[in-house]
């Protein structure tokens, strides 16, 4: 790999991309679920759910009618998303959730903060982060390690210069 290619990546951009994209799927449902509906949610009777929804929500069946309406709606919305997924998407979601559960509470909090920071970016900035993430994922493990080591060895001033050069290149190379 040429030195100019590794300069195109920064550890911060790569880590941001990893968390932003990786957690996007893991937290998207939760972030949407935690967003309050503009109107008060109406309770949903267990008997009104489809058999697939009842099967997926079986562990709530005996107490479904006692759950708050907003919780019912969050569970139902997530279940409908789950049922609409392909088997591959479901497997991917389960893998991401398992990784999420392995994180410490502090790591989960940092990931949430990064996710919120990512969501505040403009669509163009988000696209750049995703692009950097995909570029980083295409690197071999050895290339990733070299990139990480280069970033770790750099002084704060060198890191700042690296980021500025990266931003300047991004400004010069606009893709349609």
DOBA-227437 format. One line per 5 residues: number of its first residue (from 1); for each residue x, y, z of N, C-alpha, C, O. Coordinates in nm, 4 decimals, m for minus. Layout:
BEGIN
NUM) X,Y,Z,X,Y,Z,X,Y,Z,X,Y,Z | ...
END
This chain:
BEGIN
1) 0.0854,m0.1174,0.0000,0.0000,0.0000,0.0000,0.0891,0.1225,0.0000,0.1865,0.1284,0.0750 | 0.0572,0.2194,m0.0826,0.1410,0.3383,m0.0903,0.1153,0.4286,0.0297,0.0095,0.4242,0.0925 | 0.2141,0.5091,0.0587,0.2042,0.6002,0.1725,0.0926,0.7015,0.1511,0.0271,0.7431,0.2466 | 0.0704,0.7417,0.0246,m0.0366,0.8389,m0.0022,m0.1737,0.7803,0.0273,m0.2658,0.8529,0.0648 | m0.1875,0.6492,0.0105,m0.3164,0.5874,0.0411,m0.3419,0.5865,0.1904,m0.4535,0.6142,0.2342
6) m0.2398,0.5548,0.2697,m0.2601,0.5522,0.4139,m0.2827,0.6909,0.4695,m0.3478,0.7063,0.5728 | m0.2295,0.7933,0.4019,m0.2528,0.9299,0.4496,m0.3991,0.9680,0.4371,m0.4477,1.0557,0.5085 | m0.4699,0.9010,0.3450,m0.6108,0.9321,0.3239,m0.6994,0.8901,0.4405,m0.8171,0.9256,0.4463 | m0.6436,0.8169,0.5300,m0.7205,0.7685,0.6438,m0.6643,0.8272,0.7718,m0.5439,0.8494,0.7851 | m0.7521,0.8510,0.8629,m0.7093,0.8883,0.9969,m0.7774,0.7957,1.0939,m0.8868,0.7458,1.0675
11) m0.7146,0.7733,1.2032,m0.7747,0.6830,1.3017,m0.9079,0.7389,1.3502,m1.0051,0.6653,1.3671 | m0.9109,0.8691,1.3720,m1.0352,0.9290,1.4208,m1.1477,0.9100,1.3199,m1.2598,0.8745,1.3565 | m1.1171,0.9336,1.1938,m1.2204,0.9170,1.0916,m1.2630,0.7710,1.0825,m1.3814,0.7400,1.0692 | m1.1646,0.6822,1.0900,m1.1974,0.5403,1.0815,m1.2800,0.4959,1.2009,m1.3798,0.4256,1.1849 | m1.2394,0.5362,1.3201,m1.3150,0.4973,1.4385,m1.4534,0.5593,1.4388,m1.5513,0.4941,1.4753
16) m1.4615,0.6839,1.3986,m1.5922,0.7487,1.3907,m1.6812,0.6742,1.2927,m1.7994,0.6506,1.3181 | m1.6211,0.6378,1.1799,m1.6986,0.5661,1.0796,m1.7426,0.4304,1.1309,m1.8568,0.3894,1.1102 | m1.6524,0.3613,1.1975,m1.6863,0.2295,1.2497,m1.8027,0.2398,1.3469,m1.8997,0.1646,1.3371 | m1.7927,0.3324,1.4399,m1.9012,0.3464,1.5358,m2.0268,0.4002,1.4704,m2.1370,0.3536,1.4992 | m2.0109,0.4983,1.3821,m2.1286,0.5586,1.3210,m2.2071,0.4589,1.2380,m2.3288,0.4473,1.2523
21) m2.1382,0.3880,1.1525,m2.2078,0.2940,1.0658,m2.2449,0.1674,1.1406,m2.3569,0.1175,1.1288 | m2.1492,0.1153,1.2183,m2.1771,m0.0079,1.2914,m2.2903,0.0064,1.3901,m2.3732,m0.0835,1.4042 | m2.2939,0.1174,1.4573,m2.3983,0.1371,1.5571,m2.5258,0.1952,1.4990,m2.6311,0.1944,1.5626 | m2.5143,0.2454,1.3772,m2.6339,0.2989,1.3120,m2.7462,0.1951,1.3154,m2.8587,0.2233,1.3568 | m2.7124,0.0761,1.2713,m2.8141,m0.0288,1.2685,m2.8513,m0.0756,1.4084,m2.9680,m0.1020,1.4375
26) m2.7511,m0.0855,1.4942,m2.7773,m0.1353,1.6290,m2.8629,m0.0394,1.7099,m2.9467,m0.0814,1.7897 | m2.8411,0.0892,1.6888,m2.9119,0.1880,1.7701,m3.0285,0.2543,1.6993,m3.1097,0.3220,1.7623 | m3.0370,0.2351,1.5689,m3.1420,0.3044,1.4949,m3.2802,0.2726,1.5498,m3.3624,0.3618,1.5702 | m3.3042,0.1458,1.5731,m3.4346,0.1077,1.6274,m3.4574,0.1657,1.7641,m3.5666,0.2141,1.7937 | m3.3550,0.1617,1.8493,m3.3702,0.2155,1.9849,m3.3889,0.3671,1.9817,m3.4724,0.4215,2.0540
31) m3.3110,0.4349,1.8978,m3.3230,0.5801,1.8894,m3.4625,0.6185,1.8419,m3.5236,0.7116,1.8943 | m3.5121,0.5458,1.7422,m3.6464,0.5749,1.6940,m3.7503,0.5397,1.7998,m3.8487,0.6115,1.8175 | m3.7281,0.4305,1.8691,m3.8228,0.3861,1.9710,m3.8294,0.4835,2.0868,m3.9353,0.5023,2.1468 | m3.7154,0.5461,2.1189,m3.7135,0.6387,2.2319,m3.7684,0.7761,2.1953,m3.7945,0.8582,2.2833 | m3.7859,0.8014,2.0663,m3.8412,0.9283,2.0233,m3.9902,0.9285,2.0532,m4.0647,0.8432,2.0049
36) m4.0318,1.0233,2.1317,m4.1728,1.0290,2.1707,m4.2601,1.0631,2.0500,m4.2237,1.1470,1.9675 | m4.3733,0.9984,2.0409,m4.4680,1.0273,1.9349,m4.5339,1.1618,1.9641,m4.5553,1.1963,2.0803 | m4.5660,1.2374,1.8605,m4.6266,1.3683,1.8835,m4.7619,1.3586,1.9542,m4.8006,1.4498,2.0272 | m4.8327,1.2494,1.9329,m4.9613,1.2301,1.9981,m4.9498,1.1129,2.0954,m4.8614,1.0283,2.0821 | m5.0382,1.1091,2.1913,m5.0380,0.9977,2.2852,m5.0738,0.8703,2.2102,m5.1668,0.8675,2.1296
41) m4.9977,0.7648,2.2386,m5.0218,0.6371,2.1721,m5.1471,0.5720,2.2286,m5.1750,0.5803,2.3482 | m5.2214,0.5078,2.1411,m5.3418,0.4363,2.1831,m5.3028,0.2921,2.2152,m5.2210,0.2332,2.1445 | m5.3603,0.2347,2.3208,m5.3290,0.0949,2.3522,m5.3732,0.0035,2.2384,m5.4700,0.0317,2.1679 | m5.3006,m0.1057,2.2224,m5.3317,m0.2042,2.1198,m5.3664,m0.3351,2.1897,m5.2880,m0.3864,2.2696 | m5.4809,m0.3873,2.1601,m5.5244,m0.5132,2.2221,m5.4428,m0.6287,2.1666,m5.4122,m0.6319,2.0474
46) m5.4074,m0.7237,2.2526,m5.3310,m0.8411,2.2118,m5.4030,m0.9149,2.0993,m5.3395,m0.9638,2.0058 | m5.5340,m0.9227,2.1084,m5.6123,m0.9967,2.0088,m5.6095,m0.9306,1.8709,m5.6415,m0.9943,1.7706 | m5.5708,m0.8019,1.8659,m5.5662,m0.7338,1.7364,m5.4342,m0.7565,1.6628,m5.4210,m0.7194,1.5462 | m5.3368,m0.8172,1.7301,m5.2076,m0.8431,1.6666,m5.2169,m0.9648,1.5755,m5.2941,m1.0571,1.6017 | m5.1382,m0.9644,1.4689,m5.1357,m1.0806,1.3800,m5.0704,m1.1977,1.4536,m5.0059,m1.1791,1.5568
51) m5.0877,m1.3165,1.4003,m5.0281,m1.4348,1.4655,m4.8756,m1.4258,1.4660,m4.8126,m1.4688,1.5626 | m4.8149,m1.3712,1.3610,m4.6694,m1.3541,1.3576,m4.6239,m1.2541,1.4634,m4.5226,m1.2749,1.5301 | m4.6997,m1.1452,1.4782,m4.6654,m1.0452,1.5804,m4.6794,m1.1057,1.7201,m4.5940,m1.0842,1.8062 | m4.7870,m1.1814,1.7426,m4.8057,m1.2454,1.8727,m4.6940,m1.3450,1.9012,m4.6462,m1.3547,2.0143 | m4.6528,m1.4181,1.7998,m4.5453,m1.5157,1.8179,m4.4153,m1.4439,1.8549,m4.3445,m1.4871,1.9458
56) m4.3836,m1.3344,1.7848,m4.2608,m1.2597,1.8126,m4.2656,m1.1923,1.9492,m4.1626,m1.1777,2.0150 | m4.3841,m1.1516,1.9918,m4.4006,m1.0814,2.1196,m4.4508,m1.1743,2.2298,m4.5016,m1.1275,2.3317 | m4.4373,m1.3025,2.2108,m4.4931,m1.4024,2.3020,m4.4562,m1.3786,2.4482,m4.5392,m1.3987,2.5368 | m4.3338,m1.3364,2.4742,m4.2938,m1.3195,2.6147,m4.3707,m1.2074,2.6843,m4.3692,m1.1984,2.8071 | m4.4377,m1.1222,2.6072,m4.5188,m1.0152,2.6658,m4.6668,m1.0496,2.6669,m4.7483,m0.9728,2.7181
61) m4.7017,m1.1641,2.6110,m4.8419,m1.2001,2.5911,m4.9277,m1.1930,2.7151,m5.0380,m1.1387,2.7107 | m4.8790,m1.2473,2.8268,m4.9620,m1.2516,2.9474,m4.9791,m1.1150,3.0121,m5.0711,m1.0959,3.0916 | m4.8931,m1.0204,2.9800,m4.9059,m0.8871,3.0421,m4.9208,m0.7745,2.9400,m4.9165,m0.6569,2.9761 | m4.9386,m0.8108,2.8111,m4.9455,m0.7120,2.7040,m5.0466,m0.6017,2.7350,m5.0152,m0.4836,2.7205 | m5.1642,m0.6378,2.7764,m5.2703,m0.5391,2.7979,m5.2439,m0.4487,2.9182,m5.3126,m0.3480,2.9353
66) m5.1461,m0.4827,3.0013,m5.1126,m0.3966,3.1151,m4.9937,m0.3047,3.0848,m4.9625,m0.2159,3.1642 | m4.9272,m0.3254,2.9704,m4.8136,m0.2397,2.9337,m4.8638,m0.1015,2.8931,m4.9731,m0.0893,2.8377 | m4.7860,0.0016,2.9199,m4.8246,0.1351,2.8730,m4.8355,0.1362,2.7200,m4.7617,0.0655,2.6515 | m4.9252,0.2145,2.6689,m4.9521,0.2183,2.5252,m4.8271,0.2547,2.4449,m4.8029,0.1985,2.3380 | m4.7474,0.3492,2.4969,m4.6276,0.3870,2.4210,m4.5280,0.2716,2.4147,m4.4598,0.2555,2.3134
71) m4.5180,0.1914,2.5194,m4.4294,0.0751,2.5174,m4.4828,m0.0294,2.4199,m4.4058,m0.0913,2.3465 | m4.6133,m0.0487,2.4191,m4.6738,m0.1414,2.3227,m4.6382,m0.0992,2.1801,m4.6009,m0.1817,2.0967 | m4.6505,0.0315,2.1542,m4.6246,0.0810,2.0188,m4.4778,0.0627,1.9800,m4.4483,0.0267,1.8661 | m4.3848,0.0872,2.0740,m4.2424,0.0673,2.0451,m4.2144,m0.0794,2.0155,m4.1439,m0.1116,1.9198 | m4.2697,m0.1682,2.0976,m4.2494,m0.3113,2.0766,m4.3095,m0.3568,1.9437,m4.2490,m0.4349,1.8702
76) m4.4261,m0.3082,1.9152,m4.4937,m0.3462,1.7918,m4.4187,m0.2941,1.6698,m4.4052,m0.3646,1.5698 | m4.3704,m0.1718,1.6783,m4.2948,m0.1132,1.5667,m4.1672,m0.1935,1.5425,m4.1345,m0.2247,1.4280 | m4.0956,m0.2269,1.6486,m3.9740,m0.3065,1.6348,m4.0034,m0.4457,1.5801,m3.9280,m0.4984,1.4982 | m4.1122,m0.5040,1.6254,m4.1505,m0.6375,1.5780,m4.1829,m0.6335,1.4296,m4.1436,m0.7231,1.3549 | m4.2527,m0.5326,1.3873,m4.2871,m0.5218,1.2450,m4.1620,m0.5025,1.1596,m4.1518,m0.5574,1.0499
81) m4.0675,m0.4249,1.2102,m3.9400,m0.4093,1.1391,m3.8693,m0.5436,1.1308,m3.8182,m0.5810,1.0252 | m3.8664,m0.6165,1.2423,m3.8015,m0.7474,1.2471,m3.8658,m0.8433,1.1473,m3.7960,m0.9120,1.0727 | m3.9982,m0.8476,1.1461,m4.0690,m0.9391,1.0575,m4.0487,m0.9035,0.9103,m4.0595,m0.9901,0.8235 | m4.0195,m0.7776,0.8819,m3.9974,m0.7341,0.7437,m3.8551,m0.7631,0.6954,m3.8270,m0.7521,0.5760 | m3.7651,m0.8002,0.7871,m3.6257,m0.8264,0.7504,m3.6103,m0.9608,0.6810,m3.6881,m1.0537,0.7026
86) m3.5088,m0.9682,0.5978,m3.4706,m1.0957,0.5375,m3.3962,m1.1771,0.6436,m3.3520,m1.1207,0.7437 | m3.3818,m1.3069,0.6241,m3.3040,m1.3870,0.7200,m3.1607,m1.3339,0.7373,m3.1069,m1.3367,0.8480 | m3.0993,m1.2859,0.6290,m2.9640,m1.2316,0.6379,m2.9621,m1.1047,0.7236,m2.8716,m1.0850,0.8047 | m3.0613,m1.0202,0.7050,m3.0693,m0.8974,0.7844,m3.0912,m0.9304,0.9317,m3.0348,m0.8649,1.0193 | m3.1717,m1.0302,0.9584,m3.1963,m1.0701,1.0974,m3.0678,m1.1219,1.1622,m3.0378,m1.0888,1.2769
91) m2.9926,m1.2029,1.0884,m2.8672,m1.2561,1.1410,m2.7698,m1.1418,1.1688,m2.7025,m1.1396,1.2718 | m2.7635,m1.0484,1.0763,m2.6751,m0.9329,1.0935,m2.7165,m0.8522,1.2166,m2.6311,m0.8097,1.2944 | m2.8452,m0.8313,1.2345,m2.8950,m0.7558,1.3500,m2.8632,m0.8297,1.4801,m2.8249,m0.7670,1.5790 | m2.8786,m0.9600,1.4809,m2.8483,m1.0378,1.6014,m2.6998,m1.0299,1.6355,m2.6632,m1.0206,1.7527 | m2.6154,m1.0335,1.5347,m2.4707,m1.0229,1.5561,m2.4358,m0.8869,1.6143,m2.3584,m0.8772,1.7094
96) m2.4932,m0.7822,1.5568,m2.4665,m0.6461,1.6071,m2.5154,m0.6315,1.7506,m2.4472,m0.5714,1.8336 | m2.6330,m0.6861,1.7803,m2.6870,m0.6756,1.9154,m2.5977,m0.7495,2.0143,m2.5738,m0.7006,2.1247 | m2.5487,m0.8660,1.9760,m2.4592,m0.9424,2.0638,m2.3316,m0.8629,2.0920,m2.2831,m0.8604,2.2051 | m2.2777,m0.7980,1.9886,m2.1581,m0.7148,2.0098,m2.1900,m0.5982,2.1019,m2.1093,m0.5619,2.1875 | m2.3073,m0.5399,2.0844,m2.3486,m0.4268,2.1679,m2.3567,m0.4692,2.3147,m2.3108,m0.3967,2.4030
101) m2.4144,m0.5855,2.3405,m2.4307,m0.6330,2.4777,m2.2961,m0.6623,2.5435,m2.2859,m0.6590,2.6662 | m2.1929,m0.6908,2.4645,m2.0596,m0.7175,2.5185,m1.9878,m0.5901,2.5620,m1.8897,m0.5965,2.6360 | m2.0359,m0.4748,2.5166,m1.9723,m0.3488,2.5533,m2.0023,m0.3159,2.6991,m2.1088,m0.3499,2.7508 | m1.9081,m0.2500,2.7644,m1.9319,m0.2036,2.9006,m2.0311,m0.0875,2.8947,m2.0509,m0.0294,2.7880 | m2.0937,m0.0528,3.0069,m2.1851,0.0624,3.0070,m2.1160,0.1904,2.9600,m2.1778,0.2727,2.8926
106) m1.9889,0.2077,2.9949,m1.9150,0.3270,2.9514,m1.8960,0.3262,2.8004,m1.9107,0.4296,2.7351 | m1.8633,0.2101,2.7450,m1.8462,0.1995,2.6000,m1.9794,0.2238,2.5284,m1.9839,0.2875,2.4231 | m2.0864,0.1726,2.5866,m2.2177,0.1962,2.5264,m2.2514,0.3447,2.5280,m2.3053,0.3975,2.4308 | m2.2198,0.4122,2.6385,m2.2474,0.5551,2.6484,m2.1662,0.6328,2.5457,m2.2183,0.7230,2.4799 | m2.0364,0.5972,2.5318,m1.9523,0.6647,2.4314,m2.0064,0.6403,2.2917,m2.0063,0.7306,2.2080
111) m2.0521,0.5194,2.2664,m2.1077,0.4873,2.1353,m2.2343,0.5687,2.1088,m2.2546,0.6184,1.9980 | m2.3185,0.5820,2.2100,m2.4398,0.6641,2.1938,m2.4026,0.8088,2.1634,m2.4625,0.8720,2.0764 | m2.3041,0.8607,2.2351,m2.2603,0.9986,2.2116,m2.2073,1.0158,2.0697,m2.2378,1.1145,2.0028 | m2.1278,0.9192,2.0244,m2.0759,0.9257,1.8872,m2.1893,0.9172,1.7858,m2.1876,0.9854,1.6833 | m2.2868,0.8337,1.8152,m2.4008,0.8203,1.7246,m2.4763,0.9533,1.7154,m2.5119,0.9979,1.6064
116) m2.4999,1.0152,1.8298,m2.5708,1.1435,1.8279,m2.4889,1.2491,1.7540,m2.5442,1.3310,1.6805 | m2.3591,1.2471,1.7736,m2.2711,1.3411,1.7022,m2.2775,1.3149,1.5518,m2.2826,1.4088,1.4723 | m2.2772,1.1892,1.5136,m2.2878,1.1524,1.3720,m2.4205,1.2029,1.3144,m2.4240,1.2570,1.2039 | m2.5288,1.1852,1.3894,m2.6605,1.2275,1.3402,m2.6704,1.3789,1.3220,m2.7555,1.4268,1.2470 | m2.5836,1.4549,1.3906,m2.5832,1.6003,1.3772,m2.5081,1.6469,1.2526,m2.5182,1.7635,1.2144
121) m2.4329,1.5568,1.1890,m2.3591,1.5920,1.0683,m2.4554,1.6155,0.9527,m2.5678,1.5654,0.9523 | m2.4097,1.6918,0.8556,m2.4899,1.7110,0.7349,m2.4928,1.5795,0.6580,m2.4073,1.4939,0.6810 | m2.5875,1.5611,0.5686,m2.5900,1.4385,0.4881,m2.4587,1.4166,0.4112,m2.4143,1.3029,0.3957 | m2.3973,1.5245,0.3634,m2.2707,1.5120,0.2918,m2.1598,1.4626,0.3848,m2.0787,1.3784,0.3464 | m2.1569,1.5152,0.5061,m2.0562,1.4723,0.6022,m2.0797,1.3269,0.6423,m1.9848,1.2499,0.6567
126) m2.2051,1.2901,0.6602,m2.2365,1.1513,0.6930,m2.1914,1.0588,0.5798,m2.1367,0.9513,0.6045 | m2.2145,1.1012,0.4564,m2.1727,1.0202,0.3417,m2.0210,1.0037,0.3413,m1.9706,0.8957,0.3105 | m1.9482,1.1093,0.3752,m1.8023,1.1018,0.3809,m1.7565,1.0052,0.4903,m1.6622,0.9285,0.4707 | m1.8234,1.0094,0.6048,m1.7886,0.9180,0.7140,m1.8133,0.7741,0.6698,m1.7298,0.6866,0.6930 | m1.9274,0.7496,0.6064,m1.9568,0.6145,0.5590,m1.8551,0.5691,0.4550,m1.8107,0.4543,0.4559
131) m1.8194,0.6593,0.3665,m1.7198,0.6277,0.2636,m1.5852,0.5933,0.3278,m1.5203,0.4962,0.2887 | m1.5440,0.6725,0.4255,m1.4186,0.6444,0.4964,m1.4262,0.5100,0.5678,m1.3293,0.4341,0.5692 | m1.5404,0.4815,0.6263,m1.5580,0.3536,0.6949,m1.5412,0.2379,0.5969,m1.4701,0.1414,0.6253 | m1.6068,0.2481,0.4819,m1.5977,0.1401,0.3839,m1.4555,0.1273,0.3301,m1.4085,0.0162,0.3056 | m1.3878,0.2380,0.3118,m1.2485,0.2346,0.2676,m1.1616,0.1675,0.3746,m1.0738,0.0875,0.3423
136) m1.1862,0.2000,0.5009,m1.1116,0.1411,0.6113,m1.1359,m0.0099,0.6177,m1.0423,m0.0871,0.6384 | m1.2611,m0.0518,0.5998,m1.2948,m0.1938,0.6071,m1.2294,m0.2736,0.4946,m1.2090,m0.3941,0.5094 | m1.1962,m0.2096,0.3833,m1.1323,m0.2789,0.2718,m0.9833,m0.3018,0.2965,m0.9201,m0.3808,0.2264 | m0.9273,m0.2332,0.3958,m0.7863,m0.2523,0.4273,m0.7647,m0.3903,0.4894,m0.8550,m0.4470,0.5509 | m0.6461,m0.4419,0.4725,m0.6121,m0.5678,0.5387,m0.5907,m0.5379,0.6870,m0.5681,m0.4224,0.7233
141) m0.5973,m0.6389,0.7729,m0.5704,m0.6153,0.9150,m0.4326,m0.5512,0.9382,m0.4169,m0.4677,1.0272 | m0.3347,m0.5903,0.8588,m0.2013,m0.5315,0.8737,m0.2031,m0.3824,0.8393,m0.1422,m0.3011,0.9089 | m0.2732,m0.3475,0.7318,m0.2821,m0.2072,0.6925,m0.3552,m0.1259,0.7993,m0.3163,m0.0132,0.8299 | m0.4595,m0.1829,0.8547,m0.5330,m0.1133,0.9609,m0.4425,m0.0908,1.0815,m0.4416,0.0175,1.1401 | m0.3669,m0.1932,1.1179,m0.2760,m0.1784,1.2320,m0.1707,m0.0720,1.2069,m0.1397,0.0072,1.2959
146) m0.1156,m0.0697,1.0858,m0.0159,0.0343,1.0536,m0.0783,0.1735,1.0648,m0.0162,0.2668,1.1156 | m0.2006,0.1855,1.0171,m0.2701,0.3139,1.0245,m0.2944,0.3542,1.1700,m0.2731,0.4696,1.2071 | m0.3384,0.2604,1.2509,m0.3605,0.2882,1.3934,m0.2300,0.3292,1.4615,m0.2263,0.4262,1.5372 | m0.1233,0.2544,1.4338,0.0062,0.2847,1.4951,0.0558,0.4227,1.4535,0.1086,0.4979,1.5354 | 0.0388,0.4549,1.3270,0.0807,0.5872,1.2785,0.0066,0.6973,1.3540,0.0660,0.7974,1.3941
151) m0.1230,0.6777,1.3727,m0.2046,0.7766,1.4440,m0.1607,0.7859,1.5900,m0.1481,0.8956,1.6443 | m0.1380,0.6728,1.6524,m0.1003,0.6710,1.7940,0.0365,0.7334,1.8173,0.0589,0.7968,1.9205 | 0.1284,0.7162,1.7224,0.2621,0.7736,1.7369,0.2633,0.9244,1.7137,0.3543,0.9937,1.7590 | 0.1639,0.9742,1.6443,0.1609,1.1155,1.6091,0.1338,1.2022,1.7322,0.0566,1.1649,1.8205 | 0.1987,1.3180,1.7359,0.1727,1.4143,1.8419,0.0376,1.4804,1.8144,m0.0148,1.4680,1.7037
156) m0.0193,1.5498,1.9120,m0.1465,1.6194,1.8866,m0.1368,1.7161,1.7687,m0.2314,1.7299,1.6911 | m0.0232,1.7823,1.7559,m0.0051,1.8761,1.6439,m0.0010,1.8012,1.5107,m0.0603,1.8446,1.4120 | 0.0699,1.6880,1.5096,0.0756,1.6077,1.3871,m0.0624,1.5528,1.3516,m0.1002,1.5486,1.2346 | m0.1352,1.5118,1.4512,m0.2707,1.4625,1.4260,m0.3572,1.5725,1.3660,m0.4332,1.5494,1.2720 | m0.3445,1.6919,1.4217,m0.4221,1.8038,1.3696,m0.3861,1.8313,1.2242,m0.4743,1.8548,1.1416
161) m0.2559,1.8284,1.1924,m0.2129,1.8499,1.0537,m0.2668,1.7392,0.9631,m0.3083,1.7653,0.8501 | m0.2659,1.6160,1.0131,m0.3188,1.5047,0.9341,m0.4668,1.5269,0.9031,m0.5119,1.5061,0.7905 | m0.5408,1.5693,1.0044,m0.6841,1.5945,0.9839,m0.7064,1.7098,0.8877,m0.7953,1.7037,0.8027 | m0.6259,1.8153,0.9006,m0.6402,1.9307,0.8112,m0.6090,1.8924,0.6667,m0.6786,1.9343,0.5742 | m0.5024,1.8115,0.6476,m0.4698,1.7669,0.5110,m0.5834,1.6832,0.4552,m0.6179,1.6958,0.3378
166) m0.6420,1.5975,0.5385,m0.7537,1.5140,0.4953,m0.8726,1.6004,0.4543,m0.9348,1.5779,0.3505 | m0.9024,1.6987,0.5370,m1.0153,1.7890,0.5046,m0.9884,1.8669,0.3763,m1.0788,1.8876,0.2953 | m0.8641,1.9097,0.3584,m0.8298,1.9837,0.2374,m0.8465,1.8952,0.1140,m0.8991,1.9399,0.0121 | m0.8019,1.7696,0.1232,m0.8183,1.6772,0.0101,m0.9653,1.6528,m0.0178,m1.0061,1.6441,m0.1336 | m1.0447,1.6417,0.0865,m1.1880,1.6181,0.0664,m1.2516,1.7382,m0.0028,m1.3416,1.7230,m0.0854
171) m1.2048,1.8558,0.0313,m1.2579,1.9766,m0.0323,m1.2193,1.9863,m0.1777,m1.2948,2.0402,m0.2587 | m1.1009,1.9341,m0.2125,m1.0528,1.9405,m0.3496,m1.1150,1.8325,m0.4366,m1.1405,1.8553,m0.5548 | m1.1395,1.7165,m0.3800,m1.1890,1.6025,m0.4566,m1.3359,1.5838,m0.4255,m1.3724,1.5006,m0.3425 | m1.4180,1.6592,m0.4903,m1.5635,1.6456,m0.4732,m1.6153,1.5466,m0.5753,m1.5909,1.5603,m0.6952 | m1.6855,1.4485,m0.5275,m1.7429,1.3483,m0.6188,m1.8862,1.3859,m0.6493,m1.9564,1.4407,m0.5643
176) m1.9299,1.3560,m0.7718,m2.0692,1.3885,m0.8079,m2.1689,1.3074,m0.7306,m2.2895,1.3233,m0.7497
END
